[in-house]
């Protein structure tokens, strides 16, 4: 799922702080503006990914936010599907059926069943890494 949220950047000692007011507790820091934006994207993706996984309500993005002196407003786009693909590597067990003759041949060839199934599913779903 693709989301766009406003984030507020502000100076904080020698770093740049970032807060995402629409996502409670979503704050981070960066060494410079580029690092702060990178960290903000990661923090937003993590927050939303957790919300999706736990069926938490996802707040709508604000259209406007008030700023204090020295603060900068920016929009950050994130993709939780890409984040999930990169971070959710937990294996799950699936039970499936194949013809006996095919199983025998695959076992003789020491075929890596899980790897072949993953590759086949990615091709079928047109997922590239």
N, C-alpha and C positions, 0 to 999 in steps of 0.2 A: 504494500500500500504506500502511496506517495502522500506526504504531508508537507505543508509549508507553515512554519511558525516564526513569529517575530522574536528577535533576541535583542537584548540591550547590552552593549559593550560599554565598559567603564574602566577608567584607570584605577589600579589598585597597587600601590607602592611601585615596584618595578615590573609588575605584570599587568595583563589586561583581564579583567573579570568579565564574565558573561552570565547573564541570568535570562531565563525563559519564563516570564511571569505566568503564562497560561498553563505551565506544567509544574505543579508544586514540587519544590525541592530540586528543580533542575538548574543547577549552577555549576560553573567550571571556570578555569583560568587558562591563560596561555602566556607564553613568553613574549609574544608579539601579536599583531593583529591576525596574521595568517594562522599562527598556532592556535589562537583563541577561537577562530572560526572553525578550524579542524576539530578542536576539542568540543565545541558547541554542537557540531553535527553529530559527533559520536555520542554525546550525552543525551541529545534529543532522541536519536535512534534507540539507544538503550532504554530510555524512559518509555517510549511508545511500544517497543518490542515487549517489554515487561507487561505493559497494560494490555496489549493484545493477547498475550499468553495467559493472563490471569483474569480475563474478561472484565478488567477495570474500565470504567467509562473514560473515553478519550475526550478531553475538553476541546471545544472549537477554538480555532486561532482568532485572536483579537484582530480587528481591523486597524485600530490605532492604540497607541500606548503613550502615556505622559512620560516626558524625559526631564531629568534634572540637568543642570549645567555640566558639561563635560561628557555626557552620555551620548552614544550613537545607537540608532535603531537600524537593524538589518533584518532581512528575511533569510531563513535557512530552510532549504528543501532537503528532505530525507526520504529514503526508501527502505521501509522495514522488511520488505521481501529480500532485498540484497543483504541487509544486515543479518537477517535470519540465516540466509544461505552461508554467510561467512562465519557466523558464530555458533549456530546450533548444530553441532556435529555429533550429538548424542545418538548412538546407534539404537535401533529398536529391532525386535525380533518379529519376523513375518513368517507365517506358515503358508506354503504354497504347494501346488501339485504340478508335477511334470511327468511325462510318460516314463515308465520303467526303463525302456531301452535307452532313452536319452540320459537318464541319471547314470546308468551303467557306463556309458561312453564318457560322460563328463568325469566320473570318478576315476576311470582308467587314465584319463588325461590330466588328473590332478587339477581340474578346473577350479578357479577361485569363484565359487558361486555368488557370494555377496558382491564382489567387484563387478562381475559380469551383469548381475541384475541392476546395480547402480548405473553402470554405463548404458545399458539398454533403456532404463527409465529416463535418463537424461536425454538420450537421443529421441525417444518417443515424445517427451515433453518439450523438446527443443530448448533445453537448458544448456548454456555454455558456461564454463567456469572462467 
